[in-house]
């Protein structure tokens, strides 16, 4: 660090819980910078975060490990690993932002303008007006690119960056308009022109979205980096093979359920029959309520998980808007469950597709995934046990836990009929397909349209729900490995369960409670915590939890 003052907040880390306190202070330090310099691609944010992360890693390196408890050593390793990954992610964001700004310099100038505003710099109204004039011309040019290249990754990246910058540019204008006389004199006309250009751009973006689905593949090297960050010692190709093996198992199970349903092993015919079994309009929310209570009763009767009284019915229900259902055609959940179902504003075709996609039997699998024992239970526990570890969130822990329960409940007979088995198997097939289509997309082996066709052909999606799923996967709101994390994380939890539960080991309840009380982290690190082993980086990366599926 040389002669530079450390950026770490001056807090004492003495006594019990010092690593927990350090993690909370570290998160607050990082969040303070990100809150202040909040523009997408902010140059100033990166300039501050890089030395701050270096200071924290130096502090961790100087810790006397011999004086720490096992839990504190694990926390120290988790924090250092998180900071290393955060630094790597910043480098990737820098490269992608600079690539977008190199092709369209006005985007980079908007970022600098917003950075200067957050830094309380003096305002230059004339220079601002010139930038706005360049901006609206740039937006018009980008709009033209959408008509011929909407699915081009470079166009998608620039469009996505502009959409994220625009609300902050509007806030910047609101701050000065009517307050600074020269600001309004210089900028009223060019900002108005820019606003009109953005409205035309938004219309073009919607029109393009109805056809081509954009996306921004990160490449195989970035996937390898992300897998190393998740402590998963498999190549993308190996994970695709694991997903294919799981899909083959699902297909055999679907054919068996189809035979039991009287469809002669024709899984597509059986799936069509299942899709037609949906509740009447207006009843989906009450059906969700009943399914959630049924799942809780199933768990408690078998002693699988400790469910505190406040967790049994402590979640909320929200209805998803028709617009949001275009990208999220199914349920979402966490502290609340967001219900996808037709509204009176939808067309007849949209209503029927939405009802088929959210039928009784698909919903049965989805509700327990989103509520108890899935995401709501994670959220409930995460606020009560080691909440400071929320910093170490990973989709392999979050989605993997919920997918693990889909597997476990299937094994325990939660689906009672062929229709219910088909409903759960549809989702399991879907998770397996996500591994293949998401990794192949990011390696440039499939485009978004081919991903849609795969979901329709091999999983049995309605076309509208397949398009929504792919749009959601690659729209920019999820990290590259997120879609693959459902199945792969679920397999990690299942492997861990098989290692630790049984004669001479833990029972089901003790295992599941212990997982939730450790809170989130890469599953390989959770394994060391539950096995009470020291956190050794090399050993963590050698856990080949799914090799049986590669044989």
N, C-alpha and C positions, 0 to 999 in steps of 0.2 A: 504493500500500500504506500511505501515511500513516506514522504512528509505530509501527504494529504490526510486531513482529518477523516476519521471513520464516519460513515453515514449511519451507522447503527444507532438507534435511539438509546440514550443513556439510562438503561434500566438495570437494576441489580438482579442477578440470576443466582442468588444464594438460596440454600435450603432445599427442602423437598419440593418436587414438582418443577425444578428449575428448567428442565428441557421443555415441559409443557408451556411454561411462561415464555421461554425464548421463542418457541414456535409462534405463539400468539403475537409477540412483539414483531417478529419477522414478518408475519402476514400483514400486520398493521402497517409496517414500513413499506412493504411492496404495494399494498392497497392505496396508501397515501399518494404515491407517485402515479399510480394508474388512475386514481380518481381525479387528480389535478390535470394531468395531461391525457385526456380521454379520447382524443381524436383517433380514429382508426389509422394505423400506420404512423402514429406520432413519432417524429424524430427525437424530440426532447424527452419523451418518456424513455426511449431506449438509452439515451445519453445518461440518464440518471439511474436507471435500473441496472445497467452493466456494472458500475462500481459498487452499487449497493449489494448486489448479489455476490460480488467478489469479497466484500467486507464480511458478509455473513459466512461465507465458506471458509474464510481465514479464521474467523472466530471458532467455528466448529473444529477446524483442524488443530486448534490449540487446546481443545478440551482434554483434561486428564481422564481418559476412558476408564482407567483402572478404578477411579473413584465413583463411577456412575453405576447405577443399578442396570439390570438387564433391560428393563423397559426404557430407561433413559438412553442406553446405547442404541436401542432400536429406533427411538425417536431421533437421535442424532443422525443416524444413517438415513432415515426417511427424509429428514430436512435437507441433508446434503444432496441426496439423490434428486429431490424435488427441485432444488436450486440449479443443479446441473442441467436438468431437463428444461427448466424455464429459460436458461441462457441459450440453449440450443433452439428452442422455439422462437426466441427473439431473433436469432440469426435467420431463421426461415422466413419470419414475417418481414424482416428487413429486405431480404432478397426479392420477395414477391412484391412488396410495395415499390421498391426501386425499379423493378421491371415494369410495373404498371406506370410509374411516373416517367420512366425513360421514353415510353411510347406516347404518353400524354402528359407533358410537363405541367399543364395547368392543374392536374390532380395533386402533384407534389407541392405546388404553390398554395393550394387550398389548405393542405396539411400544415404548412409553415405559418399561414395566416392564423389558423386556429391555435397552434402552439404559441404564437406571439400573444394572442389574446389571453390565454391562460397564464402567461408569464407577466401579465399586466404591462406590456410594452405600450409605448405611445402609439397613437393611431395616426396613420397617414391616409386620409380619405381619398386623395387623388390616386394613390397607388392601389388602394382597395378597389376603386372603380375600374381601373385598368385590368386588374385581375378578374373581376366579375365579367367584364366584357370578353376576355379570353375564355372564361369559363363557359359562358352560354354558347359561344361558337364551338367549343370543344364538346359540349353536350349534344349539340346538333350533329356533329360528326360521328359521335359515338352512337347516336340514334340510327344514323344511316347504316352503321356497321351491323346493327341488330338484324336488319332485314335480310342480310345475306350471310351473316356469320354468327347467329345467336348462340350456337353451340360451341363456337371456338373458345378454347380455354382462356386466351388472352382477352377476348371481348368480355367473357363472363367475369373475369377477375376485375377488369376496369369498371364494368357496370355495377358489380357488387360493392366495390370501394366507393363509387360515387353515391350509391344508395345509402351507405352508412355515413358518409360525410354530410349529406344534405341536411338532415335534421340539426346538426351542430352548426352548420352555416346559417340556418334560419335563426337559431338562438343568438348567434353572433350579431346578426342584423337587428334583431329585436332589442338587444342590449343598447345599441347606439341610436337607433331610429327615434326621432322626436326628442332626443336628449342632446345630441351633438349636431348643431346646425349644419356644419360643413359636411358631415357624414351624409345626411339626407340630400344635400345639394348635389354631391358628387355621385352617390350610389343609387338613388331612387330608380333611375331609368335602367342602368345595367342589371341591377338586382331584379327588377320587374321582368326584364327580358330573360334573365336566367331562370326565374320562376316559371315563366311560360314554357321555356325549353324543357324544364324538368317535367312539366305536366305532359308535354308531348312525348318525352322520353319514357315516362311511366306507362303511357298508353302503348307505346311500341314494345316495351318490355312485357306487358301483359299479353299482347298479341303474339309475341315470339314465344312466351311461356306456354301458350295453348298448343303450340306445335313442338318445336325442338325444346329439349330440356338441357339446360346448360350445366356446366361443372368445370372443375379445375383440377385435373389429375396431378398428384404430387410426385409420382415416379417411384420406382422400386427402392432407390437409395433412401428416400425419406421414410418409406414404410419400414425398412430395416432399422433405421434410427428409432422410430416409434416403438417397434417391437422390443428393442433393447431397453428403452425407457420403461416399458411395461414388464421387463424381466421375463420375456417369453422367448425361449431359445429355439425358435422355429423360423424358417424362411417363409415368405409369402406363398411360395409354391407348396410347401408342406402344409400350411394352413388350408389352402384350397383343397388339397387331397383329403385332409381331415373333414372339411365341409362336405366333400363329395361322398365320403364314406357314411357320414351321418344322413345325407339325403337318401342314399341307397337303403339304409335301415328304415327310414321313414316311409319310403315307397313300399317296402315289404309289409310294414305294419298297416299302411293305408289299404293295400290290396286285401289283407286279411280282414280288416274292419268292413271293407266294401262287400266281401263275401258274406260276412255275418249279417249285413244289412239287406242281403238278397240281391246285390248288384253284380254277382258273378266275378268279383275281383276287379271290376271296372272302377277305379278310384275316382276318375273324373265324374262319372255318373253319380256315384255316391256323394261326392262333394257338391254337385249341383242340387241334390235332394236336401242336403244339410243347409245349404244357403237359403233355401226357400222357407225354412222354419225360423221365423223371426216374430218378435212381439208386435202388437198393434202400435200404431203411432200414439205417442204420449205415455207409453208404458215402459220405455227402456230404462229410465232412471230408477224405477221401482224394482225392475228386474236386476239391475246392477246391485241395488241394496240387498236383495235377497241372496244373490250369488256371493257377495262379500261375507254375509253372516254364515252362509253354508261353509265357506272355506275356513272361517275361524272355528266353527264347531268341529270340522274334520280334524284340524290340527290339535285342538284341545282334547278331543276324545282319544287320540293316539299318543298324547304326551310328546309331541314333536317340537314344541316351541313354547317358551313362556310369553304369554300375551297379557300385559297389564290391562286392567279394566279401562284405562283411558285410551288404550290403543284399539280396543275392539270395535268401537264405533265412532272414533274421534276424527274421522276424515270428512271432507266436504265433497259435494258434487257440483261440477260446473258443466254447462253445455258449450260445446265447441261451435263457433260460428260457421256458416256455410263457406265463407272465404277461407277460413283456417282449415277446414276439412279437405280443401284441395291439396294441401301438402301434408295433412295429418288425417288420413281417412279412418283411422282407428282410435282407440282410447289412448290417452296419455295419463300419467299419474305421478304422484309424489305425496305432498301433503294434502292434495285433493285429487280426485279423478275427473278427467275431462272427457265427456261423453260425446262420441261421434254418432249422430243419427239424423235423419232428414228433418228439415224444417219446411214450412209452407212456402218459403221463397224459392225452393229448388224446383228444377224442371222435373217432369214425370220420370225421365230416364235417370236423372241424378238421384231421385228419391229411391227408386228401385235398386239401383246399384249400391247405394249406401245401406239399405236394409239387408241386402244379400251379404254385403261385406261385414255387417255387424249383427249377424244372426245369433240365435240363442247359444249355439255350440261354440262359435268363435269367441263369443263374449265370456263364456264360462272359463276359458283358459286365460283371457286377458285380465279379468277383474282381479284374480288372485295375484297375477304378475304385478299389477299396479298398486294393490293395497296390501293386504296381509295374506301371506308372509313376505310379499315383495317390497316395492319401493316405499309404501307408506311406513311399513315396519322399519325399514332402514332409516328413514327420515326421523321417525319417532325415537329410535335408539341413538342415532347419531347426535341428537341434541342433548342427550343425557349421559352418554359414556364417551370419554375422551373426545369431546367436541372439537378440540384443537386440531385433531387429525383430519378434519374436513379439508384442510389444505392439501392433503395427499389424495384427493379424489382421483379415481380412474374408472373409465367405463367397464373395465374388466371386473372390478369389484361391484359396481352398481348394477349393471345389466347382467353380469354373470350370476350374481346371487338370485335375481328373479328368474333367470332361465334355468338355473340349477333346480329351483323349486318346481318348475314345470316338469322337468325330468323326474324328480323325486315323487311328485304327486301322481304322475302317470304310473310309476312303478308300484305305488301303494294302492292303486285302484280308485283314484279320485274320479276318473271318467267311468261311469257305470254302464253306458250303453254304447253300441257301435257309433251312433251319432256323436256322442260326447268324445269318444276316442278320436274320431275324424276331426272334430273341432280342435282338439289339442295337437293332433299330428299336423294339421295345416300350419299352425304356428311354428312347430318345431322344424318342419320342412322350410318354412320361410326363413327362420334363423340360419339354417344351414346354407340356403341359397344366398343369404346376405354375405357370407364369407366369400363365396366365389365371385359374385358380381361386383362387390365393392373393391376387392383387391385387384381384380382384373381391370376394373375401370381405372383405378389409380396407377396401374402399370401400363395403361394405354392399350390393353388387349381387348377391351369392350368399350363401346360408346353407350351413352345413356339410353338410346333407343333399343339397343340390344339387351340392356339390363331389364327394360320393361318387358320385352318379348320373353325373356327367361322366366320372369315372375308369372306371366300369364301361362306359358307353356308347361313349366316344370313344377310350379307351386299351385296353380289354379286360381290366381288372382283375377278379379274383375279388372278390365283394362284401366278404369278410372283409378282404382285403388293402387294398381301397379305404378301408374304414372305419378300418383301422389307420393308413393313410397320412394321412388327414385328421385323425385324432385326434392323431397325432404333429405335424402341421404347425401346429395351432392350440392345442395343450395348454398353451403358455406357456413351453416350453423353448427355443424358437427365435425369433430376431428376425423382424419382419414380412417382410423381403426375403429371408429365407434360402432359401425354396423357389424363388423366381424367380432366385436367384443362380447356380444350376447352369447353365442355358442361357445366360443373359446373360453370365456370367463366361466360359463356354466360347467364346461368340462374340467376346468381347474378346481372348482368347488366340489364337483363329484369325485375327482381323484383324491382330494383332501379328505372328504368324508370317508372314502374307502380305506384310507391310511389310518385314520384316527378313531373311527367308530367300530365297535365290536368287542368281543371278549377280551378282557384285560385293558380295554381303552375306554373311551367316552361313550355315553349313550346319546341318542339323537338329540334330546333336549339340551344336554350339556354342551354338545358340539355347536348347535345352532345359536344358543345363547352366547357362547364364547366368541363366535364370529362377530355378532352384532356389538359386543362390548369392546372389541378391539377397534371398531370403527374402520374407516376406509384406508386402503393402501394397496399396492400391488399384491396379488394373491400369493405370489411366491414369498413375499415378506410376511404375510399373514401366516403362512405355513411355518416359518421359523418361529413366530411368536407362539403359536399353539403347540408346537413341538418343543418349546423352551430351548431353542438352539441359538447360539450367537449369530448375529447378522454378518455373514461373510459374503461379499459381493460375488465372488466367483461361484460359490456354491449355489447362490440364489439363481444364477443364470443357467444352471445345469439341470433344473427340474423339468424333465421331459414327461409331462403329465398325460400326454395323449398318444404315445408311440404305438399303443395297441391298435390304433385306427389307421396306422400307416403300413401295417403288415400286409 
